Amino acid sequence: MDDDQMMLDFAVRALTSLGYACLVSQDTDEALRVLDADPSIRAVIIDMRLGTGQSGMHMAQQALGIRPELGVLLTSGDHGALKVARQHLPHGVRVLPKPYRLRDLAAHLSHLI
């Protein structure tokens, strides 16, 4: 999930080029319903600041509550927020600063999946 359409488009193109199938949601409730219903989802990428008024960290915690084995990658262009987030990350959650490169995304996903 990302509220920045340009970053979302880049992420989808990048993930597709790496051979991953993508499901996109800009609504946290919908994303959590899909995650709960589809056991084939192995990882999620969530922006730290969602336009829905919810934090990416909160959504990550909710997603892990549904699926504890899920890989979670938090992204943000706010490096201060990422620094704080790193101190409170649930087990298995990784952080990727924006802007990121395809190789960085691939490296993080390989650790999560």
C-alpha atoms as one frame of an Amber mdcrd trajectory, in Angstrom:
protein
   0.000   0.000   0.000   1.205   3.455  -0.834  -0.722   6.687  -1.075   1.811
   8.067  -3.589   0.545   6.866  -6.980   3.918   7.324  -8.668   5.679   5.144
  -6.062   2.871   2.611  -6.229   3.181   2.381 -10.022   6.967   1.991  -9.732
   6.601  -0.746  -7.101   4.104  -2.698  -9.214   6.351  -2.492 -12.298   9.399
  -3.469 -10.232   7.682  -6.403  -8.545   6.242  -7.636 -11.829   9.682  -7.458
 -13.459  11.019  -9.585 -10.590   8.354 -12.203 -11.281   6.015 -11.424  -8.389
   2.253 -11.202  -8.722   0.841  -7.989  -7.219  -2.386  -7.062  -5.551  -2.839
  -3.347  -4.950  -5.000  -1.627  -2.387  -5.193   1.943  -1.193  -7.696   1.079
   1.531  -6.431  -0.618   4.696  -9.690  -2.435   5.451  -9.836  -3.907   1.957
  -6.166  -4.894   2.098  -6.653  -6.692   5.413  -9.758  -8.512   4.110  -7.856
  -9.692   1.025  -4.904 -10.754   3.160  -7.173 -12.751   5.453  -8.919 -14.442
   2.494  -5.853 -15.250   0.356  -3.273 -17.551   1.966  -1.048 -17.336  -1.123
   0.027 -13.792  -0.151   3.509 -14.120   1.324   4.530 -10.490   1.796   3.138
  -6.971   1.893   4.763  -3.622   1.206   3.320  -0.749   3.213   4.145   2.943
   3.245   4.737   4.285   6.763   2.294   7.148   6.206  -0.940   6.144   4.582
  -3.403   8.689   3.272  -6.143   6.853   5.161  -5.132   8.410   8.476  -3.636
   5.113   9.594   0.059   4.497  10.054   1.875   1.826   8.108   3.228   0.443
  11.380  -0.318  -0.013  12.673  -1.351  -1.754   9.474   1.743  -3.983   9.675
   0.739  -5.019  13.194  -2.809  -5.763  12.037  -1.518  -7.802   9.074   0.780
  -9.805  11.352  -2.150 -10.382  13.694  -3.962 -12.047  10.798  -0.919 -13.858
   9.414   2.079 -14.023  11.819   4.304 -15.656   9.182   3.767 -12.814   6.703
   6.731 -10.853   5.383   6.274  -7.111   5.901   8.290  -4.350   4.261   7.704
  -0.790   5.471   8.770   2.063   3.200   9.020   5.809   3.716  10.691   8.900
   2.374  10.696  10.307   5.911  14.019   9.020   7.211  13.256  10.295  10.718
  10.099   8.193  10.820  12.045   5.163   9.628  14.651   5.658  12.350  11.918
   5.684  15.000  10.139   2.730  13.362  13.293   0.616  13.455  13.247   0.864
  17.253   9.725  -0.602  17.459   9.560  -3.118  14.623   7.688  -6.352  15.156
   9.803  -9.446  14.498  10.400 -10.072  10.801   9.455  -6.588   9.597  12.003
  -4.870   7.367  12.380  -1.188   6.480  13.270   0.274   3.070  13.854   4.029
   2.659  12.410   5.841  -0.365  13.352   6.399  -3.024  14.548   2.846  -3.493
  16.093   0.958  -6.364  14.919  -2.279  -7.910  17.921  -4.181  -6.503  17.193
  -2.897  -2.981  13.562  -3.956  -3.233  14.591  -7.384  -4.539  17.113  -7.847
  -1.717  14.588  -7.005   0.982  11.929  -9.268  -0.516  14.361 -12.168  -0.764
  14.813 -11.941   3.019  11.064 -11.814   3.639   9.873 -14.610   1.372
